[in-house]
């Protein structure tokens, strides 16, 4: 796996990062750990988690994986979205509820929805930042995190001077290496250059439809981490089937069979790596085969600019054929990422 250096820390990490948003969706802890070990064995050394993932349980799973590996990987976690206080990290209660309701998928889904509705968002006070950081350090079993991110913050949230001072104090203490903002791109498209200089990392959604990186002013000033790269896959596959002539034309131009679903997945990943050439591209998957496929693609010879621009033209042609109500849907193809922002 190709590596990058996180400036200015000079810490080396992998080109692809693994999103831990789905860790608690596995049947059991052993299965989740196996997937993490598989990703690591393939060369992935950046792992992205958050206090909110799995109602606070994801960090605990990652802790087991990090034993004897902490200094060979980079870890990003987030604060600002808090799981319900009665459920946060309570493995026994959550597992008991899942076990009882598993034979009743409808009831289990309702329980998850109720829990999600109880999540608190926009918690960006200095006190909450310190509390969340200490909790994350304890749950992760480490004395520092490489990246500490504001989870779905706005420019106003991130610019509050007391919060910035608090975060920098933790950087000075060595508990945080770098601070950043992880939000949907729509929350700071043209205002990102106004963020305080303390925020050296920006994490947001980018794919062949959003093309967020290209819209970001002064993007060379910060390290970028992008995600949601496979989100358009489902809609693009449907459009490919509906418009065979366009697909044939561009298949000949690009010397790729664009009617093959795997070709779309490959190009989506390659676009993400091309778009964010100097940063980290996140993905998440429960499937070891999909993880391996993504690593192979990332390690393959990159496509040149001409071919990627042809792919963009192809996507634009397909998008032009879609009615406004069709939109872009999520995919359950290789490496699907449930937007971790």
C-alpha angles and dihedrals in degrees: 000000000000115000137218131197117236104226134246091014094057088221112150120223140162126282090233120053127202118232113217096200092111099045094106092047090075119100091248144353093263091058092049092050090049091057091050091050090049092053090048092049089057092055103266108142104164118084125186122202139151139207089246097055113110091356088294097316101103094074090054092054090048089051091064090050093048095060108118089359103070096107094046096056139051121230129200122190133173142218136195098073112077126194118230108290094233093052103034107126093339097141095172095055096042094047091047091053092047092048094051095044099039093096087054107057094179093055091044090053091050091050091051091049092051090050091049090051089057093057114115117224136190095037101154106143118131089246093053091047092054093044093049093046093052091047092049092048090051094046093046092046094231138112095224142024122217094219129020113192135193103236112228095339126165125222089261092051093051096043097060104123097217091054093048091049091050093050093047090051089058090048088053089051091053095244091115127033098191136005126214149153124255111192143133105281092241089070094066113010099138099011099062090097087061093060114112113267089245089080102080095164130062118189120187147135118287130166141140091283100040095039088187098162091062091053095052114105116221091006092162091068095072141038110255129215115186133191145167088068096151097045095107095048098098095049093044092052090052091048091049090055092046095050110040095161094058088045093051093048094053093040088061093046094049097034089231128115098238091183088072110093090217089059091059091049090049093050093046090056093043090050090053091052091045093047094048097033097160101037142058124285114207128209135164131208141161091204118088091203092055091049091052091047092053092049091050090052092048091051094047122101105282119245116250123248093261094058094045091050089052089053090052090051090050092051091047090052091052093045090053089060095053121095114235093251093057094071124167119299133200120261132223092206127118114325098001111189121206094213104270096181 
